[in-house]
Amino acid sequence: MGKKSLNSQEDLHRPRIGIDLLGCETPGATLLKALIAHPFEGEHPPKFTVFGTEEIFDNVATPEDIICHTVTEQIEMDEDPLIAIRRKKDSSINVGISLLKTYDLDAFISAGNTGALLACAKIHLPMLPGIDRPALLTLIPTKKDLIAVLDVGATVDVKAENLLQYAQMGIAYQKSRGIAHPTVGLLNVGEEKQKGTPKLRRAYKLLQDLNNDAPIDNPVFAGNIEGRDVFHGEIDVIVTDGFTGNVFLKTSEGIAGFVLDQMEDLGPLTSLPGVKSILAKLRERLHYAEYPGALFTGVEGLVMKCHGESSPDAIINTIKGASRLVNHFFLEKIKAELK
């Protein structure tokens, strides 16, 4: 049977996902093989454009329905982001964002140089209406459901108004995950409303406006949240500036790694069936390299940044997350929240 035309009616509803095969510690050929082997299911499975070197595509037999885009340049992790994106026009990041800008892609995923990816997106993609500063949104595990944290590194210095915008984007994101009434917390040094810097106290007042149309017994804004209480999972969205959020995220990753290392250093105990099962569950929940990438919110396009140590499974999970955002009209929902 012949291959379906890429212009078929069915293909019109398939999310067009671009994947950067460069910049990740996992070799590009390994990522491509995992992508080919994975059975993406659903009514409208994603359609892929992959960006890599000629060497990758010469060594991996790729199905015809995957578009291979050969690039001649790669932005390294230690390069200055702005200089790199200006000089390396044929890098995977530049080419991928360009196709996103021209609506030839619905989403672009990269594990490469974070600064270059975000700078390229900010330069080439317009900001969403009502958004002044973009944010990186990531999911972290809690005792209950995954919580959305933003910003975790896109914008270090923000205003109180930006934190309100982050809350609105976080609400739209969690709604796309099926949470009907997401709740928001402001990361702070104490629960009392007078705690924190003048910026945080003003943000507290602005965030209270989210409760204007909410039931008294079920407010959208839950107030200030201390870092140690985030993992209780009582709220769905945490907002903070990019500096604090990045420190919070990296510290959380470090603690998770420390706990896993200590558990795995138990010697013979680790071979016991019960302990092995617990370790496997902990590794699944706490290993940050297995989680979907962070979403660069606030721009007119879906840009997702994966951890440099991401495994093929993490890239697959990011693809699924990006496809879900496309299928649930995430950008349109953000615009609706901002009205």
C-alpha positions as CSV (number, residue, x, y, z in Angstrom):
1,M,0.0,0.0,0.0
2,G,1.3,3.4,-0.9
3,K,2.3,6.0,1.7
4,K,-0.4,8.5,2.5
5,S,0.0,12.0,1.1
6,L,1.4,14.5,3.5
7,N,-1.4,16.8,2.2
8,S,-4.2,14.4,3.1
9,Q,-7.1,15.6,5.3
10,E,-5.8,13.5,8.1
11,D,-2.4,15.1,8.0
12,L,-3.9,18.5,8.4
13,H,-4.7,17.7,12.0
14,R,-1.4,16.1,12.9
15,P,0.9,18.3,15.1
16,R,4.0,19.3,13.1
17,I,6.8,18.9,15.6
18,G,10.4,20.0,14.9
19,I,13.2,18.1,16.9
20,D,16.8,19.4,17.3
21,L,19.0,16.3,17.2
22,L,22.1,18.4,18.2
23,G,23.2,19.7,21.6
24,C,22.0,16.9,23.8
25,E,24.5,14.6,25.6
26,T,22.6,11.7,24.0
27,P,23.9,11.3,20.4
28,G,21.7,12.6,17.7
29,A,21.6,9.2,16.0
30,T,20.4,7.6,19.2
31,L,17.6,10.1,19.5
32,L,16.6,9.6,15.9
33,K,16.4,5.8,16.3
34,A,14.3,6.2,19.5
35,L,12.0,8.5,17.7
36,I,11.6,6.1,14.8
37,A,11.0,3.1,17.0
38,H,8.4,4.7,19.3
39,P,4.8,3.9,18.5
40,F,3.1,7.3,18.7
41,E,-0.6,6.6,19.2
42,G,-3.7,8.6,19.1
43,E,-6.2,9.9,16.5
44,H,-3.7,12.5,15.2
45,P,-0.1,11.3,15.9
46,P,2.7,13.9,15.4
47,K,4.4,14.5,12.1
48,F,8.2,15.2,12.5
49,T,10.8,17.4,11.0
50,V,14.3,16.6,12.5
51,F,17.3,18.8,12.3
52,G,20.8,17.3,12.3
53,T,24.1,16.8,10.5
54,E,24.6,14.9,7.3
55,E,26.5,12.3,9.3
56,I,23.4,11.5,11.4
57,F,21.1,11.1,8.4
58,D,23.7,9.0,6.5
59,N,23.9,6.5,9.3
60,V,20.2,6.1,10.3
61,A,17.6,4.8,7.9
62,T,14.7,7.2,8.2
63,P,11.1,6.6,7.1
64,E,9.9,8.8,4.3
65,D,7.2,10.5,6.5
66,I,9.9,12.1,8.7
67,I,11.4,15.2,7.1
68,C,15.2,15.3,7.6
69,H,16.6,18.9,7.5
70,T,20.4,18.9,7.2
71,V,22.2,21.7,8.9
72,T,25.9,22.7,8.6
73,E,26.4,24.5,11.9
74,Q,25.9,23.7,15.6
75,I,25.8,26.1,18.5
76,E,27.9,24.7,21.3
77,M,27.0,24.9,25.0
78,D,29.8,27.3,25.9
79,E,29.1,29.8,23.1
80,D,27.8,33.3,23.7
81,P,24.1,33.0,22.8
82,L,23.6,36.2,20.9
83,I,26.9,36.0,19.0
84,A,26.2,32.3,18.1
85,I,22.6,32.9,16.7
86,R,23.9,35.9,14.6
87,R,26.8,34.1,13.1
88,K,25.5,30.5,12.7
89,K,22.5,31.1,10.5
90,D,22.4,27.4,9.4
91,S,22.4,26.0,13.0
92,S,19.6,23.7,14.0
93,I,18.2,26.3,16.5
94,N,18.1,29.1,14.0
95,V,16.5,27.0,11.2
96,G,14.0,25.4,13.6
97,I,12.8,28.7,15.0
98,S,12.6,30.2,11.5
99,L,10.2,27.4,10.4
100,L,8.2,28.0,13.6
101,K,8.0,31.7,12.7
102,T,6.7,30.9,9.2
103,Y,4.1,28.4,10.6
104,D,5.8,25.4,8.9
105,L,6.1,23.9,12.4
106,D,3.6,23.9,15.3
107,A,6.3,23.3,17.9
108,F,10.1,23.1,18.2
109,I,12.1,21.0,20.7
110,S,15.8,21.4,21.5
111,A,18.2,20.2,24.2
112,G,20.9,22.6,23.0
113,N,22.2,25.9,24.3
114,T,19.5,27.4,26.5
115,G,20.5,31.0,26.1
116,A,20.7,30.7,22.3
117,L,17.4,28.9,22.0
118,L,15.6,31.5,24.2
119,A,17.4,34.5,22.5
120,C,16.5,33.2,19.1
121,A,12.9,32.7,20.0
122,K,12.7,36.2,21.5
123,I,14.3,37.8,18.5
124,H,12.2,36.1,15.8
125,L,8.9,35.3,17.4
126,P,6.4,38.1,18.5
127,M,5.3,38.3,22.1
128,L,1.8,37.2,22.9
129,P,-0.7,40.1,23.4
130,G,-0.4,41.4,27.0
131,I,2.9,39.6,27.8
132,D,5.9,41.8,28.5
133,R,8.4,39.2,29.6
134,P,8.6,35.5,28.5
135,A,9.0,32.7,31.1
136,L,10.3,29.1,31.1
137,L,7.6,26.8,32.5
138,T,8.5,23.3,33.8
139,L,6.7,20.6,35.6
140,I,8.0,19.1,38.9
141,P,6.7,16.1,40.9
142,T,4.9,16.6,44.2
143,K,3.0,14.2,46.6
144,K,0.1,14.7,44.3
145,D,0.0,15.9,40.7
146,L,2.8,17.6,38.8
147,I,3.0,21.3,39.5
148,A,3.9,24.0,36.9
149,V,6.7,26.4,38.0
150,L,7.5,29.6,36.1
151,D,9.8,31.3,35.6
152,V,12.7,29.0,35.9
153,G,15.3,31.0,34.1
154,A,14.1,33.0,31.1
155,T,13.8,36.5,32.7
156,V,15.8,37.2,35.8
157,D,14.4,40.6,36.7
158,V,10.6,41.0,36.5
159,K,7.9,43.3,37.7
160,A,4.9,42.4,39.8
161,E,2.7,42.6,36.7
162,N,4.9,40.0,35.0
163,L,4.2,37.6,37.8
164,L,0.5,38.0,37.2
165,Q,1.0,37.2,33.5
166,Y,3.0,34.1,34.5
167,A,0.1,33.0,36.7
168,Q,-2.3,33.3,33.8
169,M,0.0,31.4,31.5
170,G,0.5,28.7,34.1
171,I,-3.3,28.4,34.5
172,A,-3.7,27.9,30.8
173,Y,-1.0,25.3,30.7
174,Q,-2.5,23.3,33.5
175,K,-6.0,23.5,31.9
176,S,-4.4,21.9,28.8
177,R,-3.4,19.0,31.1
178,G,-7.0,18.5,32.1
179,I,-7.0,20.4,35.4
180,A,-10.3,22.2,35.3
181,H,-9.7,24.8,38.0
182,P,-5.9,25.3,38.6
183,T,-4.8,27.1,41.7
184,V,-1.8,29.5,42.0
185,G,0.8,30.2,44.6
186,L,3.4,32.9,44.9
187,L,6.9,31.6,45.9
188,N,7.9,33.7,48.9
189,V,9.8,33.6,52.3
190,G,6.6,33.3,54.3
191,E,2.9,32.7,54.0
192,E,1.8,36.1,55.4
193,K,0.8,38.6,52.7
194,Q,3.1,41.3,54.0
195,K,6.2,39.0,53.5
196,G,8.9,39.5,50.9
197,T,10.2,42.4,48.8
198,P,8.0,45.3,47.8
199,K,7.7,43.6,44.3
200,L,6.3,40.4,45.9
201,R,3.9,42.3,48.1
202,R,2.6,44.2,45.1
203,A,2.4,40.9,43.1
204,Y,0.3,39.4,46.0
205,K,-2.2,42.2,45.6
206,L,-2.4,41.8,41.8
207,L,-2.8,38.0,42.1
208,Q,-5.7,38.5,44.4
209,D,-7.7,39.8,41.4
210,L,-7.7,36.2,40.1
211,N,-10.2,35.5,42.8
212,N,-12.7,38.1,41.7
213,D,-14.8,35.6,39.7
214,A,-13.9,32.5,41.8
215,P,-16.0,30.9,44.6
216,I,-15.1,32.1,48.1
217,D,-14.4,28.5,49.2
218,N,-12.3,27.7,46.1
219,P,-10.0,30.7,45.2
220,V,-7.7,30.6,42.3
221,F,-4.9,32.4,44.1
222,A,-3.9,30.5,47.2
223,G,-1.4,33.1,48.6
224,N,2.3,32.9,49.4
225,I,3.9,29.5,49.3
226,E,7.3,28.7,51.0
227,G,9.7,26.5,49.1
228,R,9.4,23.6,51.4
229,D,5.6,23.5,51.0
230,V,5.6,23.3,47.2
231,F,6.0,19.6,47.2
232,H,2.9,19.0,49.2
233,G,1.0,19.4,45.9
234,E,-1.8,21.5,47.2
235,I,-1.6,24.0,44.3
236,D,-1.1,23.6,40.6
237,V,1.0,26.7,39.6
238,I,3.9,28.4,41.3
239,V,5.1,31.8,40.0
240,T,8.4,33.5,40.7
241,D,11.1,35.5,38.9
242,G,13.6,33.6,36.7
243,F,16.6,33.9,39.1
244,T,14.7,32.5,42.2
245,G,12.9,29.9,40.0
246,N,16.1,28.7,38.5
247,V,17.8,28.4,41.9
248,F,14.7,26.6,43.3
249,L,14.6,24.2,40.3
250,K,18.4,23.4,40.4
251,T,18.3,22.9,44.2
252,S,15.4,20.6,43.9
253,E,17.2,18.6,41.2
254,G,20.3,18.4,43.4
255,I,18.4,17.2,46.4
256,A,16.5,14.6,44.3
257,G,19.9,13.3,42.9
258,F,21.4,13.2,46.4
259,V,18.4,11.2,47.8
260,L,18.7,8.7,44.9
261,D,22.4,8.4,45.4
262,Q,22.0,7.7,49.1
263,M,19.3,5.2,48.5
264,E,21.4,3.4,45.9
265,D,24.4,3.3,48.4
266,L,22.5,0.9,50.7
267,G,24.7,-2.0,49.6
268,P,23.1,-5.5,49.6
269,L,19.8,-4.0,50.7
270,T,19.3,-2.5,47.2
271,S,18.9,-6.1,45.8
272,L,15.9,-6.9,48.0
273,P,12.7,-7.0,45.9
274,G,10.9,-4.4,48.1
275,V,13.8,-2.0,48.1
276,K,14.4,-2.4,44.3
277,S,10.7,-1.5,43.7
278,I,10.9,1.6,45.8
279,L,14.2,2.7,44.1
280,A,12.6,2.2,40.7
281,K,9.6,4.3,41.6
282,L,11.8,7.0,43.2
283,R,14.0,7.1,40.1
284,E,11.0,7.5,37.9
285,R,9.6,10.3,39.9
286,L,12.7,12.2,40.9
287,H,15.1,11.8,37.9
288,Y,14.8,15.2,36.3
289,A,16.4,14.1,33.0
290,E,13.3,11.9,32.4
291,Y,10.8,14.7,32.6
292,P,9.4,16.6,29.6
293,G,11.2,19.8,28.6
294,A,10.5,23.3,29.8
295,L,8.1,25.4,27.8
296,F,9.1,28.9,26.7
297,T,5.9,30.7,27.3
298,G,4.9,34.2,26.2
299,V,5.9,34.0,22.6
300,E,3.8,33.3,19.5
301,G,5.0,29.7,19.1
302,L,5.6,26.5,21.1
303,V,9.3,26.3,22.0
304,M,10.4,23.5,24.4
305,K,13.8,23.2,26.0
306,C,14.9,19.8,27.2
307,H,17.7,19.2,29.7
308,G,21.1,18.7,28.2
309,E,21.2,15.3,29.9
310,S,17.8,14.2,28.6
311,S,17.4,10.6,27.8
312,P,15.5,9.4,24.6
313,D,12.5,8.8,26.9
314,A,12.6,12.4,28.1
315,I,12.6,13.6,24.5
316,I,9.7,11.3,23.7
317,N,7.8,12.7,26.7
318,T,8.5,16.2,25.5
319,I,7.1,15.4,22.0
320,K,3.9,14.0,23.6
321,G,3.6,17.2,25.7
322,A,4.1,19.4,22.7
323,S,1.6,17.4,20.7
324,R,-0.9,17.8,23.5
325,L,-0.4,21.5,23.7
326,V,-1.0,21.8,19.9
327,N,-4.1,19.6,20.0
328,H,-5.5,21.5,22.9
329,F,-4.9,24.9,21.3
330,F,-2.6,26.1,24.1
331,L,-1.7,29.4,22.6
332,E,-5.3,30.3,22.0
333,K,-6.1,29.4,25.7
334,I,-3.3,31.6,26.9
335,K,-4.7,34.5,24.9
336,A,-8.2,33.8,26.4
337,E,-6.7,33.9,29.9
338,L,-5.0,37.2,29.2
339,K,-8.2,39.0,28.1
